Amino acid sequence: MSKLVQKPTVDKNGKNTTVYVNPDKENGAAAERVKGAPAQPPHIRPARNPLRRVSLHPVNYTAAHWRISREYYDFNPPYQRGSVWTLEQKQNLIRSYLMGIPTGSIITNTKKGAAGYSTIIDGKQRLEATLGFMDDEFAVPVEWFDEEDYSGGGSEVYFSELSKVFQRSFSMTTPTPVLEAHCDTVEEEAEIFFLINSAGSAQEEAHLAAVAKQAGL
């Protein structure tokens, strides 16, 4: 049996007094308090993971470059969509080219040791539409051209039916700017694709239809 010992304390009125306590019970209670107390984490700053800087280098590629060198590009990396543009969207892209309206940048990536091959990160639909027009996969309205570029009949015209002067001029132009990345992994490419295509809100069909009506399209 433990021997009671005196312990100085202060009562509820603030006066000094002495009580008798069992030292074994006191030590056990203190141990329980220490055991059940939450661990106090050290004041350490969390490790930071600064965002990497992606270097995109501008290059000038003509329409002829894409036509001649298409086999050296991967148009279908795993994060890309299929070929989803409608005929109207393709025709409107050509219309933008002819009017000199910006159509956004094509983004490619060349990995180290890729032996001249590059990946199309963003701009696949635009490139396919451009090549499709030059390959006579679809026609565009005749009214878009001067008679010196096309003097035939019908309401639509294919690229090969246009004048040689126009074909050469179109082939040697740079229809859209190109930005070239040098990422090492598909994951890095996918991050670029995601950030570019997730920004902003898509235009609603009803709104686009109203704007087209205002433009007389």
C-alpha positions in Angstrom: 0.0 0.0 0.0 1.4 3.4 -1.1 2.1 5.9 1.6 0.3 9.2 1.3 2.5 12.3 1.0 1.9 15.9 1.4 1.4 18.1 -1.7 1.2 21.9 -1.6 -1.6 23.3 -3.8 -4.0 26.3 -4.0 -7.7 25.9 -3.2 -10.6 27.4 -5.1 -10.4 30.6 -3.1 -6.8 31.2 -4.0 -5.3 30.2 -0.7 -2.2 28.1 -0.2 -3.0 24.8 1.4 -1.7 21.2 1.7 -3.3 18.0 0.6 -2.4 14.3 0.9 -2.1 12.3 -2.3 -1.1 8.9 -3.4 2.1 9.3 -5.5 1.5 6.1 -7.4 -1.9 7.3 -8.7 -0.5 10.7 -9.4 2.3 9.3 -11.6 -0.1 7.0 -13.4 -2.5 9.8 -14.3 0.4 11.9 -15.5 1.6 9.0 -17.6 -1.9 8.5 -19.1 -2.1 12.2 -20.0 1.3 12.1 -21.7 0.4 8.9 -23.5 -2.9 10.2 -24.8 -1.7 13.6 -25.7 -1.5 14.3 -29.5 2.0 14.4 -30.9 3.2 17.9 -31.5 4.6 18.1 -35.1 7.8 20.0 -35.6 7.5 23.3 -37.3 8.8 22.3 -40.7 7.8 24.0 -43.9 6.2 21.7 -46.4 8.5 20.9 -49.4 7.7 23.0 -52.4 7.4 21.8 -56.0 7.8 24.8 -58.2 6.2 24.6 -61.6 8.6 23.8 -64.4 9.0 26.3 -67.2 8.1 24.9 -70.6 10.1 26.5 -73.4 8.2 26.8 -76.7 10.2 27.9 -79.7 8.5 29.6 -82.6 9.2 28.2 -86.1 7.8 29.0 -89.5 6.5 26.1 -91.5 4.7 26.6 -94.8 1.7 24.6 -95.9 4.1 22.8 -98.3 6.2 21.7 -95.4 3.2 19.9 -93.7 2.2 18.3 -97.0 5.7 17.0 -97.7 6.8 16.1 -94.2 3.5 14.8 -92.7 4.9 11.2 -92.3 7.5 12.6 -89.8 4.7 13.7 -87.4 2.6 11.6 -85.0 -0.9 13.0 -85.3 -2.4 10.5 -82.9 -0.7 10.5 -79.5 -2.7 8.8 -76.7 -4.2 12.0 -75.4 -5.5 13.3 -78.8 -9.0 13.1 -80.1 -9.9 11.4 -83.3 -10.7 13.4 -86.5 -13.8 15.2 -85.3 -14.2 18.3 -87.5 -17.2 18.7 -89.7 -16.9 19.8 -93.4 -18.2 23.2 -92.4 -15.4 23.6 -89.8 -12.8 22.6 -92.3 -14.2 25.1 -94.9 -14.3 27.9 -92.3 -10.6 27.3 -91.5 -9.7 27.7 -95.2 -11.9 30.8 -95.2 -9.9 32.2 -92.3 -6.6 31.5 -94.1 -7.8 33.3 -97.2 -9.0 36.3 -95.1 -5.8 36.5 -93.0 -7.6 35.8 -89.8 -5.5 34.2 -87.0 -6.3 30.6 -86.3 -4.1 29.8 -83.2 -0.8 28.1 -83.0 0.1 24.6 -83.8 2.1 23.0 -80.9 4.5 20.2 -81.7 7.0 18.3 -79.5 10.4 16.8 -80.5 11.8 14.3 -78.0 15.5 13.8 -77.6 16.7 10.9 -79.8 13.4 11.0 -81.8 15.4 10.8 -85.1 13.5 13.7 -86.8 10.1 12.6 -85.7 7.8 15.0 -83.8 4.4 14.8 -82.1 1.4 17.1 -82.8 0.3 18.2 -79.3 -2.3 20.7 -80.3 -3.7 21.7 -83.7 -4.3 18.2 -85.2 -7.8 19.2 -86.6 -6.4 22.3 -88.3 -3.5 20.5 -89.8 -5.8 17.7 -91.1 -8.2 20.3 -92.6 -5.3 22.1 -94.3 -3.9 18.9 -95.8 -7.4 17.7 -96.7 -8.0 20.9 -98.7 -4.6 20.5 -100.5 -5.4 16.8 -101.2 -8.8 17.6 -102.7 -10.7 15.8 -99.9 -13.2 18.7 -99.9 -14.1 21.7 -101.9 -14.8 25.3 -100.9 -17.2 27.9 -102.4 -16.2 29.4 -105.8 -17.2 32.9 -104.7 -14.2 33.1 -102.4 -11.8 33.5 -105.3 -11.2 36.0 -108.1 -11.7 34.8 -111.6 -7.9 34.8 -112.2 -7.7 32.1 -109.6 -10.7 30.1 -110.9 -12.8 30.8 -114.0 -14.7 27.5 -114.2 -18.3 26.8 -113.4 -20.1 25.3 -110.5 -20.6 26.5 -106.9 -17.5 24.8 -105.4 -13.9 24.3 -106.3 -11.2 21.9 -105.3 -7.6 23.0 -104.6 -6.2 21.3 -107.8 -8.8 23.2 -109.9 -7.4 26.6 -108.8 -4.8 28.4 -110.8 -1.2 27.2 -110.5 -0.3 30.7 -109.2 -2.8 30.4 -106.4 -1.7 26.8 -105.5 2.0 27.9 -105.4 1.2 31.0 -103.3 -1.0 29.0 -100.8 1.7 26.3 -100.5 4.4 28.7 -99.7 2.5 30.7 -97.1 2.7 30.0 -93.4 -1.0 29.6 -92.7 -0.6 29.3 -88.9 2.3 29.8 -86.5 4.0 26.8 -84.9 5.5 26.5 -81.4 7.9 23.7 -80.8 8.4 22.1 -77.4 11.1 19.7 -76.3 9.5 17.5 -73.6 10.8 14.1 -72.7 7.6 12.3 -71.8 4.1 11.7 -73.1 2.9 12.9 -69.6 4.4 16.3 -70.2 2.9 16.5 -73.6 -0.5 15.6 -72.2 -0.2 18.3 -69.5 0.3 20.9 -72.2 -2.6 19.6 -74.2 -4.8 19.6 -71.1 -3.9 23.2 -70.0 -4.5 24.6 -73.5 -7.8 22.9 -74.0 -9.3 23.2 -70.5 -8.9 27.0 -70.3 -12.1 29.0 -70.9 -15.6 27.8 -71.8 -16.7 26.3 -75.0 -19.0 28.5 -77.2 -22.6 27.3 -77.1 -24.1 26.2 -80.5 -27.0 28.7 -80.0 -24.6 31.6 -79.5 -22.5 30.7 -82.5 -25.6 30.4 -84.7 -26.7 33.9 -83.6 -23.3 35.3 -84.4 -23.2 33.5 -87.8 -26.6 35.1 -88.6 -25.3 38.6 -87.7 -22.3 37.9 -90.0 -24.6 36.8 -92.8 -23.2 33.3 -92.8 
